Amino acid sequence: MGVHVMVKVKVKFFASLRDKYKVREVEVDCDGGLESLMHSLDSKVKGVRRDLFDDEKRTVKDNVLFLLNGVNVKTMKEPIRFKDGDIVSIFPPIAGG
């Protein structure tokens, strides 16, 4: 039987996401996994999971910039595991021209 240790993660929203969700940052508890973080985040900021998480791929949507302690999670080789005190920065999709 595994025991999940809850960790506190600070999530910061930038640019148009601040306006959309009416929040700059929020602290959430999760079990260290991405799905747990998204579930906890969605309970505080409605619509976040739908907008930012790809349920089929079980990861952050391709068009969202999602940084963990300043590192783009899409460049990480290992599965995402959050630690107590981690900072997540989320930027909206950027349109190119």
Chimera marker file (.cmm) of the C-alpha trace (Angstrom):
<marker_set name="trace">
<marker id="1" x="0.000" y="0.000" z="0.000" r="1" g="1" b="0" radius="0.5"/>
<marker id="2" x="1.571" y="3.313" z="-1.097" r="1" g="1" b="0" radius="0.5"/>
<marker id="3" x="1.283" y="6.450" z="0.944" r="1" g="1" b="0" radius="0.5"/>
<marker id="4" x="0.922" y="9.708" z="-0.954" r="1" g="1" b="0" radius="0.5"/>
<marker id="5" x="2.674" y="12.639" z="0.659" r="1" g="1" b="0" radius="0.5"/>
<marker id="6" x="0.979" y="15.894" z="-0.204" r="1" g="1" b="0" radius="0.5"/>
<marker id="7" x="3.172" y="18.749" z="-1.392" r="1" g="1" b="0" radius="0.5"/>
<marker id="8" x="2.437" y="22.469" z="-1.711" r="1" g="1" b="0" radius="0.5"/>
<marker id="9" x="3.012" y="23.969" z="-5.150" r="1" g="1" b="0" radius="0.5"/>
<marker id="10" x="2.673" y="27.637" z="-6.086" r="1" g="1" b="0" radius="0.5"/>
<marker id="11" x="1.062" y="28.174" z="-9.492" r="1" g="1" b="0" radius="0.5"/>
<marker id="12" x="1.466" y="31.532" z="-11.259" r="1" g="1" b="0" radius="0.5"/>
<marker id="13" x="-0.609" y="32.646" z="-14.225" r="1" g="1" b="0" radius="0.5"/>
<marker id="14" x="0.674" y="35.128" z="-16.797" r="1" g="1" b="0" radius="0.5"/>
<marker id="15" x="-0.657" y="37.401" z="-19.534" r="1" g="1" b="0" radius="0.5"/>
<marker id="16" x="-4.234" y="36.711" z="-20.674" r="1" g="1" b="0" radius="0.5"/>
<marker id="17" x="-4.593" y="33.778" z="-18.252" r="1" g="1" b="0" radius="0.5"/>
<marker id="18" x="-4.500" y="36.248" z="-15.343" r="1" g="1" b="0" radius="0.5"/>
<marker id="19" x="-7.455" y="38.073" z="-16.847" r="1" g="1" b="0" radius="0.5"/>
<marker id="20" x="-9.337" y="34.919" z="-17.767" r="1" g="1" b="0" radius="0.5"/>
<marker id="21" x="-9.072" y="33.261" z="-14.352" r="1" g="1" b="0" radius="0.5"/>
<marker id="22" x="-9.020" y="36.491" z="-12.293" r="1" g="1" b="0" radius="0.5"/>
<marker id="23" x="-5.999" y="35.293" z="-10.316" r="1" g="1" b="0" radius="0.5"/>
<marker id="24" x="-2.226" y="35.894" z="-10.438" r="1" g="1" b="0" radius="0.5"/>
<marker id="25" x="-1.145" y="32.972" z="-8.308" r="1" g="1" b="0" radius="0.5"/>
<marker id="26" x="-2.561" y="30.242" z="-6.118" r="1" g="1" b="0" radius="0.5"/>
<marker id="27" x="-1.062" y="27.630" z="-3.836" r="1" g="1" b="0" radius="0.5"/>
<marker id="28" x="-2.373" y="24.083" z="-4.141" r="1" g="1" b="0" radius="0.5"/>
<marker id="29" x="-1.756" y="20.738" z="-2.478" r="1" g="1" b="0" radius="0.5"/>
<marker id="30" x="-1.138" y="17.703" z="-4.671" r="1" g="1" b="0" radius="0.5"/>
<marker id="31" x="0.383" y="14.240" z="-4.395" r="1" g="1" b="0" radius="0.5"/>
<marker id="32" x="3.307" y="15.227" z="-6.620" r="1" g="1" b="0" radius="0.5"/>
<marker id="33" x="1.774" y="14.168" z="-9.929" r="1" g="1" b="0" radius="0.5"/>
<marker id="34" x="0.582" y="16.370" z="-12.778" r="1" g="1" b="0" radius="0.5"/>
<marker id="35" x="-2.986" y="15.028" z="-12.774" r="1" g="1" b="0" radius="0.5"/>
<marker id="36" x="-3.263" y="15.613" z="-9.030" r="1" g="1" b="0" radius="0.5"/>
<marker id="37" x="-1.962" y="19.163" z="-9.466" r="1" g="1" b="0" radius="0.5"/>
<marker id="38" x="-4.484" y="19.868" z="-12.231" r="1" g="1" b="0" radius="0.5"/>
<marker id="39" x="-7.339" y="18.418" z="-10.168" r="1" g="1" b="0" radius="0.5"/>
<marker id="40" x="-6.405" y="20.518" z="-7.120" r="1" g="1" b="0" radius="0.5"/>
<marker id="41" x="-5.877" y="23.598" z="-9.267" r="1" g="1" b="0" radius="0.5"/>
<marker id="42" x="-9.249" y="23.158" z="-10.990" r="1" g="1" b="0" radius="0.5"/>
<marker id="43" x="-10.985" y="23.020" z="-7.603" r="1" g="1" b="0" radius="0.5"/>
<marker id="44" x="-9.661" y="26.536" z="-6.900" r="1" g="1" b="0" radius="0.5"/>
<marker id="45" x="-9.646" y="27.989" z="-10.430" r="1" g="1" b="0" radius="0.5"/>
<marker id="46" x="-12.550" y="26.610" z="-12.473" r="1" g="1" b="0" radius="0.5"/>
<marker id="47" x="-11.834" y="25.658" z="-16.074" r="1" g="1" b="0" radius="0.5"/>
<marker id="48" x="-8.060" y="25.337" z="-15.723" r="1" g="1" b="0" radius="0.5"/>
<marker id="49" x="-7.949" y="21.587" z="-16.275" r="1" g="1" b="0" radius="0.5"/>
<marker id="50" x="-10.192" y="21.765" z="-19.348" r="1" g="1" b="0" radius="0.5"/>
<marker id="51" x="-8.159" y="24.612" z="-20.831" r="1" g="1" b="0" radius="0.5"/>
<marker id="52" x="-4.631" y="23.445" z="-20.051" r="1" g="1" b="0" radius="0.5"/>
<marker id="53" x="-4.594" y="19.656" z="-19.628" r="1" g="1" b="0" radius="0.5"/>
<marker id="54" x="-4.881" y="17.018" z="-22.365" r="1" g="1" b="0" radius="0.5"/>
<marker id="55" x="-6.794" y="14.166" z="-20.700" r="1" g="1" b="0" radius="0.5"/>
<marker id="56" x="-6.079" y="11.765" z="-23.558" r="1" g="1" b="0" radius="0.5"/>
<marker id="57" x="-2.292" y="12.276" z="-23.443" r="1" g="1" b="0" radius="0.5"/>
<marker id="58" x="-2.358" y="12.901" z="-19.666" r="1" g="1" b="0" radius="0.5"/>
<marker id="59" x="-0.091" y="15.907" z="-19.994" r="1" g="1" b="0" radius="0.5"/>
<marker id="60" x="-0.143" y="19.667" z="-20.529" r="1" g="1" b="0" radius="0.5"/>
<marker id="61" x="-1.689" y="20.725" z="-23.843" r="1" g="1" b="0" radius="0.5"/>
<marker id="62" x="0.846" y="21.326" z="-26.606" r="1" g="1" b="0" radius="0.5"/>
<marker id="63" x="0.023" y="25.009" z="-27.065" r="1" g="1" b="0" radius="0.5"/>
<marker id="64" x="0.502" y="25.969" z="-23.394" r="1" g="1" b="0" radius="0.5"/>
<marker id="65" x="3.862" y="27.043" z="-21.960" r="1" g="1" b="0" radius="0.5"/>
<marker id="66" x="4.145" y="25.279" z="-18.588" r="1" g="1" b="0" radius="0.5"/>
<marker id="67" x="7.326" y="25.894" z="-16.599" r="1" g="1" b="0" radius="0.5"/>
<marker id="68" x="8.389" y="24.008" z="-13.479" r="1" g="1" b="0" radius="0.5"/>
<marker id="69" x="10.909" y="26.112" z="-11.552" r="1" g="1" b="0" radius="0.5"/>
<marker id="70" x="11.721" y="27.916" z="-14.810" r="1" g="1" b="0" radius="0.5"/>
<marker id="71" x="12.131" y="24.779" z="-16.956" r="1" g="1" b="0" radius="0.5"/>
<marker id="72" x="9.726" y="23.955" z="-19.778" r="1" g="1" b="0" radius="0.5"/>
<marker id="73" x="8.160" y="20.611" z="-18.803" r="1" g="1" b="0" radius="0.5"/>
<marker id="74" x="8.072" y="19.561" z="-22.467" r="1" g="1" b="0" radius="0.5"/>
<marker id="75" x="11.888" y="19.373" z="-22.415" r="1" g="1" b="0" radius="0.5"/>
<marker id="76" x="12.028" y="17.133" z="-19.336" r="1" g="1" b="0" radius="0.5"/>
<marker id="77" x="13.015" y="13.518" z="-19.892" r="1" g="1" b="0" radius="0.5"/>
<marker id="78" x="11.519" y="12.161" z="-16.657" r="1" g="1" b="0" radius="0.5"/>
<marker id="79" x="7.822" y="12.214" z="-15.715" r="1" g="1" b="0" radius="0.5"/>
<marker id="80" x="6.833" y="15.384" z="-13.888" r="1" g="1" b="0" radius="0.5"/>
<marker id="81" x="7.028" y="15.056" z="-10.096" r="1" g="1" b="0" radius="0.5"/>
<marker id="82" x="6.394" y="18.085" z="-7.943" r="1" g="1" b="0" radius="0.5"/>
<marker id="83" x="8.190" y="18.748" z="-4.678" r="1" g="1" b="0" radius="0.5"/>
<marker id="84" x="7.154" y="20.918" z="-1.769" r="1" g="1" b="0" radius="0.5"/>
<marker id="85" x="7.807" y="24.563" z="-2.633" r="1" g="1" b="0" radius="0.5"/>
<marker id="86" x="7.950" y="24.116" z="-6.420" r="1" g="1" b="0" radius="0.5"/>
<marker id="87" x="6.792" y="27.023" z="-8.562" r="1" g="1" b="0" radius="0.5"/>
<marker id="88" x="4.778" y="26.439" z="-11.719" r="1" g="1" b="0" radius="0.5"/>
<marker id="89" x="4.445" y="29.282" z="-14.236" r="1" g="1" b="0" radius="0.5"/>
<marker id="90" x="1.751" y="28.990" z="-16.890" r="1" g="1" b="0" radius="0.5"/>
<marker id="91" x="1.647" y="31.133" z="-20.013" r="1" g="1" b="0" radius="0.5"/>
<marker id="92" x="-1.176" y="31.178" z="-22.583" r="1" g="1" b="0" radius="0.5"/>
<marker id="93" x="-0.809" y="29.976" z="-26.149" r="1" g="1" b="0" radius="0.5"/>
<marker id="94" x="1.150" y="32.456" z="-28.214" r="1" g="1" b="0" radius="0.5"/>
<marker id="95" x="-0.155" y="33.260" z="-31.673" r="1" g="1" b="0" radius="0.5"/>
<marker id="96" x="2.453" y="33.621" z="-34.371" r="1" g="1" b="0" radius="0.5"/>
<marker id="97" x="2.323" y="35.581" z="-37.534" r="1" g="1" b="0" radius="0.5"/>
<link id1="1" id2="2" r="1" g="1" b="0" radius="0.2"/>
<link id1="2" id2="3" r="1" g="1" b="0" radius="0.2"/>
<link id1="3" id2="4" r="1" g="1" b="0" radius="0.2"/>
<link id1="4" id2="5" r="1" g="1" b="0" radius="0.2"/>
<link id1="5" id2="6" r="1" g="1" b="0" radius="0.2"/>
<link id1="6" id2="7" r="1" g="1" b="0" radius="0.2"/>
<link id1="7" id2="8" r="1" g="1" b="0" radius="0.2"/>
<link id1="8" id2="9" r="1" g="1" b="0" radius="0.2"/>
<link id1="9" id2="10" r="1" g="1" b="0" radius="0.2"/>
<link id1="10" id2="11" r="1" g="1" b="0" radius="0.2"/>
<link id1="11" id2="12" r="1" g="1" b="0" radius="0.2"/>
<link id1="12" id2="13" r="1" g="1" b="0" radius="0.2"/>
<link id1="13" id2="14" r="1" g="1" b="0" radius="0.2"/>
<link id1="14" id2="15" r="1" g="1" b="0" radius="0.2"/>
<link id1="15" id2="16" r="1" g="1" b="0" radius="0.2"/>
<link id1="16" id2="17" r="1" g="1" b="0" radius="0.2"/>
<link id1="17" id2="18" r="1" g="1" b="0" radius="0.2"/>
<link id1="18" id2="19" r="1" g="1" b="0" radius="0.2"/>
<link id1="19" id2="20" r="1" g="1" b="0" radius="0.2"/>
<link id1="20" id2="21" r="1" g="1" b="0" radius="0.2"/>
<link id1="21" id2="22" r="1" g="1" b="0" radius="0.2"/>
<link id1="22" id2="23" r="1" g="1" b="0" radius="0.2"/>
<link id1="23" id2="24" r="1" g="1" b="0" radius="0.2"/>
<link id1="24" id2="25" r="1" g="1" b="0" radius="0.2"/>
<link id1="25" id2="26" r="1" g="1" b="0" radius="0.2"/>
<link id1="26" id2="27" r="1" g="1" b="0" radius="0.2"/>
<link id1="27" id2="28" r="1" g="1" b="0" radius="0.2"/>
<link id1="28" id2="29" r="1" g="1" b="0" radius="0.2"/>
<link id1="29" id2="30" r="1" g="1" b="0" radius="0.2"/>
<link id1="30" id2="31" r="1" g="1" b="0" radius="0.2"/>
<link id1="31" id2="32" r="1" g="1" b="0" radius="0.2"/>
<link id1="32" id2="33" r="1" g="1" b="0" radius="0.2"/>
<link id1="33" id2="34" r="1" g="1" b="0" radius="0.2"/>
<link id1="34" id2="35" r="1" g="1" b="0" radius="0.2"/>
<link id1="35" id2="36" r="1" g="1" b="0" radius="0.2"/>
<link id1="36" id2="37" r="1" g="1" b="0" radius="0.2"/>
<link id1="37" id2="38" r="1" g="1" b="0" radius="0.2"/>
<link id1="38" id2="39" r="1" g="1" b="0" radius="0.2"/>
<link id1="39" id2="40" r="1" g="1" b="0" radius="0.2"/>
<link id1="40" id2="41" r="1" g="1" b="0" radius="0.2"/>
<link id1="41" id2="42" r="1" g="1" b="0" radius="0.2"/>
<link id1="42" id2="43" r="1" g="1" b="0" radius="0.2"/>
<link id1="43" id2="44" r="1" g="1" b="0" radius="0.2"/>
<link id1="44" id2="45" r="1" g="1" b="0" radius="0.2"/>
<link id1="45" id2="46" r="1" g="1" b="0" radius="0.2"/>
<link id1="46" id2="47" r="1" g="1" b="0" radius="0.2"/>
<link id1="47" id2="48" r="1" g="1" b="0" radius="0.2"/>
<link id1="48" id2="49" r="1" g="1" b="0" radius="0.2"/>
<link id1="49" id2="50" r="1" g="1" b="0" radius="0.2"/>
<link id1="50" id2="51" r="1" g="1" b="0" radius="0.2"/>
<link id1="51" id2="52" r="1" g="1" b="0" radius="0.2"/>
<link id1="52" id2="53" r="1" g="1" b="0" radius="0.2"/>
<link id1="53" id2="54" r="1" g="1" b="0" radius="0.2"/>
<link id1="54" id2="55" r="1" g="1" b="0" radius="0.2"/>
<link id1="55" id2="56" r="1" g="1" b="0" radius="0.2"/>
<link id1="56" id2="57" r="1" g="1" b="0" radius="0.2"/>
<link id1="57" id2="58" r="1" g="1" b="0" radius="0.2"/>
<link id1="58" id2="59" r="1" g="1" b="0" radius="0.2"/>
<link id1="59" id2="60" r="1" g="1" b="0" radius="0.2"/>
<link id1="60" id2="61" r="1" g="1" b="0" radius="0.2"/>
<link id1="61" id2="62" r="1" g="1" b="0" radius="0.2"/>
<link id1="62" id2="63" r="1" g="1" b="0" radius="0.2"/>
<link id1="63" id2="64" r="1" g="1" b="0" radius="0.2"/>
<link id1="64" id2="65" r="1" g="1" b="0" radius="0.2"/>
<link id1="65" id2="66" r="1" g="1" b="0" radius="0.2"/>
<link id1="66" id2="67" r="1" g="1" b="0" radius="0.2"/>
<link id1="67" id2="68" r="1" g="1" b="0" radius="0.2"/>
<link id1="68" id2="69" r="1" g="1" b="0" radius="0.2"/>
<link id1="69" id2="70" r="1" g="1" b="0" radius="0.2"/>
<link id1="70" id2="71" r="1" g="1" b="0" radius="0.2"/>
<link id1="71" id2="72" r="1" g="1" b="0" radius="0.2"/>
<link id1="72" id2="73" r="1" g="1" b="0" radius="0.2"/>
<link id1="73" id2="74" r="1" g="1" b="0" radius="0.2"/>
<link id1="74" id2="75" r="1" g="1" b="0" radius="0.2"/>
<link id1="75" id2="76" r="1" g="1" b="0" radius="0.2"/>
<link id1="76" id2="77" r="1" g="1" b="0" radius="0.2"/>
<link id1="77" id2="78" r="1" g="1" b="0" radius="0.2"/>
<link id1="78" id2="79" r="1" g="1" b="0" radius="0.2"/>
<link id1="79" id2="80" r="1" g="1" b="0" radius="0.2"/>
<link id1="80" id2="81" r="1" g="1" b="0" radius="0.2"/>
<link id1="81" id2="82" r="1" g="1" b="0" radius="0.2"/>
<link id1="82" id2="83" r="1" g="1" b="0" radius="0.2"/>
<link id1="83" id2="84" r="1" g="1" b="0" radius="0.2"/>
<link id1="84" id2="85" r="1" g="1" b="0" radius="0.2"/>
<link id1="85" id2="86" r="1" g="1" b="0" radius="0.2"/>
<link id1="86" id2="87" r="1" g="1" b="0" radius="0.2"/>
<link id1="87" id2="88" r="1" g="1" b="0" radius="0.2"/>
<link id1="88" id2="89" r="1" g="1" b="0" radius="0.2"/>
<link id1="89" id2="90" r="1" g="1" b="0" radius="0.2"/>
<link id1="90" id2="91" r="1" g="1" b="0" radius="0.2"/>
<link id1="91" id2="92" r="1" g="1" b="0" radius="0.2"/>
<link id1="92" id2="93" r="1" g="1" b="0" radius="0.2"/>
<link id1="93" id2="94" r="1" g="1" b="0" radius="0.2"/>
<link id1="94" id2="95" r="1" g="1" b="0" radius="0.2"/>
<link id1="95" id2="96" r="1" g="1" b="0" radius="0.2"/>
<link id1="96" id2="97" r="1" g="1" b="0" radius="0.2"/>
</marker_set>
